[in-house]
Amino acid sequence: MSLSRRGLLVVGGALGALAATGSPAAAHSGHGRVRTGFERLAADGYAALSGQRVGVVTNPTGITREVRHIVDVMHADDRVDLVAVFGPEHGFRGTAQAGGSEGRYDDPATGLPVYDTYLKSGQPLADIFTASGVDTVVFDIQDAGARFYTYIWTLFDCMQSAALAGKRFVVLDRPNPVTGRTALGPVLDKAFSTFVGREPISQAHGMTVAELALLFNGEFLTRPVELEIVRMKGWRRSDFFDETGLPWVPPSPNMPTPETALVYLGTCLFEGTNLSEGRGTTRPFELLGAEGVGPAWAEAANTLGLPGIRFREAYFTPTFSKFQGKTVGGVQLHVHDRASCDPVRTGIGLLVTAKRTWSGFAWRSDNWIDKLTGSTKVRTLIDAGADTDEVVGAWHDELAAFSTVRKQYLRY
């Protein structure tokens, strides 16, 4: 990872100066009343967008405190020349399931053209930005805090393509819902780069989308984009989402609550196995299981003594995805102290104990686990009989190196 380049932060007007200056502590104005990047942009009269034809990359999470969508708000405001919307996975209005998007259409509510960015990058996406006629691309999406959550790579791809198309790029910041205290987990090996991990960051990055944008621009983009970030006010790195005073909108159909986001940092790894990760239930990523799994798994997981979390023998019937319509056995995760919980270690502990207690355990045949964890290490160590501490210890050095780079781009 290169330390030779710095993030390019180009600011304009009073709001730009607010975004670029001041110590992290200066951003805090009181607990529980976080003002998002969009709120600060609007309060400044959209000065950062003055004289620009604007396109917005967003989804249903791009809302105000009054739960109005920012596209609807800006479209109705003569101070903004909003000409296009760009939808990610699940779509702008959120009508698509995982692995889907809404395609190209005109938004019925505003009449604005909506362009599909899902799985588009490089010059093809740059051509979409050019065809849309925008001067500035604005990004406002609620992230979940995980490397394999695709919205941050939509951010990366859009930044890269905006640079190719000669467009400005503005990121409106929102909280990391699982706090920004620290980075956790393995760091991606570039040989395993996919849409669930383009660049070498840790599995739980502990950053906001604006901080990630600065990191991407400073470390990974060969052609940095003309970037402006609009910081939040009042957010503390120790804040969980329910401490922000902001309304939660599920960023995807299987992320119903901020609590889901916390366990997702580790249990999403079960997408790489033949066990259900709880899709098709009311508790995705909190319920895990398969046909033939009995109480031994929950018992083994509890003996690990993982901090802040306990496990209950559970049975459930997914309505879609793996084991659709079948009753399966497994575990339910119960977080009792979220501040001490390490969700990545928890995910590894569950993989280790699942393999040891259920003879039917198997990795997906495409080794999807390697894409999720960012290398072959986790899979091969668990297959070799390594325990939880051995697997977690295997990424100590790479995580320390990433954490050093990460510190340069923290703004709170």
Secondary structure, 3 states (H helix, E strand, C coil): CCCCCCCCECCCHHHHHHHHCCCHHHHCCCCCCCECHHHHHHHCCCHHHCCCEEEEEECCCCECCCCCEHHHHHHCCCCCEEEEEEECCCCCCCCCCCCCCCCCEECCCCCCEEEECCCCCHHHHHHHHHHHCCCEEEEECCCCCECCCCHHHHHHHHHHHHHHHCCEEEEECCCCCCCCCCCEEEECCHHHCECCECCCCEEECCCCHHHHHHHHHHHHCCCCCEEEEECCECCCCCCCHHHCCCCCCCCCCCCCCHHHHHHHHHHHHHHHECCECCCCCCCECCEEEECCCCCHHHHHHHHCCCCCEEEEEEEECCCCCCCCCCCEEEEEEEECCCCCCCHHHHHHHHHHHHHHHCCCCCECCCCHHHHHHCCCHHHHHHHCCCCHHHHHHCCHHHHHHHHHHHHCCCCC
